[in-house]
């Protein structure tokens, strides 16, 4: 789903599989355009390429164009782990850079490699998203939980921000052991006291959600009063049902699924582009 200055770009697929777009019309003397892209699959990436091309053909006086990516695809593939694999961040950044935007705003990218690889990149941090959308008072009531080593840096940044708002938060650090052959989680542990408190697990992405359900189970076994999950990007590839058993509520900034389920609060709904 792609928007230009808050108007949706019509998107379809030709019988042969090629992506077709039709961009909204504007005053030909428009000086600035902002393209907001929700890139959920490869067709969406191609639609962004085609939208950018269509906009450049539409205007005799070339406007300054800005891009906002709610989710940066391939950010989790930020290194080459095995022979024959691609560096996903570099590959995706090459596509974005080729489009020539004056600025590219990315919301809470998974890896610092994104900002390093994308030209004219601006990052909306997880702290800023939580502060603006969940709210300072809501955050302060929770014990913050880092679900794994990869999330520690961002959770520590959030804890530092909460401290600057006048309350030093309790932070719990969790870890997990995986079977490297099949990716299955073998064990989940945490360090800290959770008895009788409301826990907020904080991370950038929920895909299938097993990391969070296993951790939430452990936290409740340790006496946690409640367990809430915040993720900036809710892919929810296994749906919401696997999360319900041990998690009380889920917040996310941007969701891949469109649902009215009260279990999930989405701050930036598809089609509602108030930043």
N, C-alpha and C positions, 0 to 999 in steps of 0.2 A: 504494500500500500504506500503510495507516494502522493505528497501534497506540494503544491506550488503556491506560496503566499496564501495558505489556508484553504485552497481549493483542490479537490481531489483530481488526480490524473486518471483518466479512463484507461483501464488496462485489460487486455484480452490476449488470447493465444490463437494464432493462425492454425489451420488444420495440420500443417507440417511441423508444428511445435514452436515456431518462432513467436517471440513476444511482440505485441503491438501496443503502442501507447498513443493517446491523444491528449495533448496538454491544453489547459484552459487558455482562453484568449485574454489579453490584457491591452491596456493602452500601449501603443508601440513606442512611446517615449518613456516607459517605465525604466527607472534608473537602478533599482535593486530588486532582486528576487531571492527568496529563501525556499529551498527545496528540503522538505522533511521526508525522510525515507525510513520505512519499517521493513527491513530486509530479513524476511523469514525463510527464504529459500532462493534457489538459483534463478528462478524466473524473476524474483524481485530485484536481484542484482542486475540482471539484464534490463529490466524495466527502468532502473536508475540510469543506466548508460543511454538507453533510447530517449528517456525524458530529457536528459542533459543535451543530447544532440538536437532534439526537437525544439527546445528553448533557444538554442543558439541560431537555429534557422528562422525562428519566428520574428526576431527583432533586428531591424536595420541598424539601430544604435544599440550596441551590445551592452546590456545591463551588467552591473556587478552581481555575481551569483554566489550565494552562500549555501552550504550543505549542512544538514543536521541529521546525524545517524543515531537513532534511538538504541540500536544494537549494532555492534561491529562484528560481522561474521568472521569466523576462523580465528578469533582472538585467542581461543584456547590452544591453537596450534602455533605457538610462538617460538618454536625451535624445531630442529630436525632431530628426532629421537632415534630413528632407525634408517638404515641405508635404503634409498629409493623413495623416501617420503618427501613431501613438500614442506616449505616454511609457509604456513597458511597466512600469517600476518603480512609477510612481505608480498605474497601473491595478491591478497585482497587490497593492500595499500597501493600496489602498482596500478590496479584498476581505478581506485579512487583518485590517485594523483593524476592519472591521465585525463581526468575530466576537467581539471583546471579551475577548481573552485577557489574563490578568494579566501574562504575560511571553511573549515570542516569541524563542526562541533560533535563530539562523541560523548554519549552518556555512559559514565562508569564502565570504561573498557576493562576487560578481564586482565589484560597485560599492559605493563608500561611500554612494551615494544610497539604498541599501536601508536602512541603519541610520537615515538621516535621515528616511525616509518611513514606516517601520513604528513604530507605538506600542509602548513598553515593550520595545524591541529589545535583545537581548544577542547579541554576536557571538563565536563560537568562531574564533579567528584561525588562519590557516594555520600559523603558528609553533607554536601549541599542539598542533595536530593532528599535525604532523610530530614534535614532541618526544615526545608521548605514544605514538604508534603506530609510527613508524619507528625512533625512539630516537636519543639524542644521539650515541652512538658511531658508529652507522651513517651519520648525516649528516656527521660530521666527516671521514670518509674521502673525501668527494667534493669535486670542484670544482663549485661551484654555477653554474648557467647560467640566465640570464633570457632567455626565448625572444623577447620583443619589448618595446617601450616600456611596454605596458600591465602587464606583469608585474614591472617593475623595482622598484616600491615594495615589493611583498611579498617579493621576493628579497632586497632590501636589509635588510628587517626580519629575515629569516631569517639573513642573514650577521651582522647585529649580535648576534642571539641566540647564534649559534655562537661568536662572539668572546667573549661573556660566559661561555661554558662552558669557555674556556681555550685556544681555538685560532682564530686569525684565518684565515678561509677564503679561498681563491682564488675570485674571481667573474668570470665571463665574461658579457658583454652582447651579445645578438644583436639584429638588426633584419631586417625583411623589407620588400620592395617589392611592392605589390599592383597589379593592374589594377583600377582603381576601377569599370570598367564591368561586369566579370564576377566580381570577387573572387579571381581566380586569383593565386597567388604567383609573381611574376616573378623574384625574386632573394632570397637569404638570405645575410647576412654576420654576422660576430661579431668582437668585439674581445677579445683575451686569448690566452694560451698554453694549449693543451690536450694537447700531445704527451705521451704516456705516462701520462696521468691518467684516473681514472674520473670521468665527468661525470654530474651529476644535473640534468636540466632540471626546473624547478619552475614550475608554473602552477596555476590554480584549476580550469580546465575543459578536457577533451579532447572535442571534438565529432567531426568527421571525422578530425582528426589530421594534416592535411597540414603545418601549421606545424612540428610536432615531427619528422616524418619528413624534411623538407627540412633542418632544422637538424641533426638527428642525422647525416645524410649528410655535411654540411659538417664537423662535428666529427670524424668518423672520417677524412675526407680530410685533416684537420689533424693526425692522429696520435693521437686519443683512444683510450685503451685499451679503454674501454667507455662506453656511453651508456645511462643509466637515466632513465626518466620518472616523475615524481610529479605527479599531479593530484588535487585534492580530489574533484572530481566527474567520473566517467567516463561520459560519454554514449555514446561509441563508436558513433556513428551509421553508420559504415562498417564496423563490426566491428573485430576485432583484427588481422586479416591484413595490412592496409596498414602497421601499425606494426612488424611483425616484421623486415622486411628490414634496417633500420638501428638499431633500438632493441633492447637486450638484455633489458630487463625493465621492466614497468610496475607502479607502485604507485598505488593510489587509496584514498581514504577510503570513497567511496560510489559504487557502480556502477549504471548503468541496466540493464546486462545481467547475467544470472545465469549464471555459467559456472564450471566447475572447471578451466579452462585454467591450467596452471602458469606461463604467460607473464605472467599478471596476478595480483597479490596485492591483495585487497580487505580493508581493515581492518574495515569495518562491513558485514557481509553482510546481505542482506535476510532478515528474520526473526530476526536475532541483534542484539538491541538493547542490548547492554552498551555504555554511552557511554564 
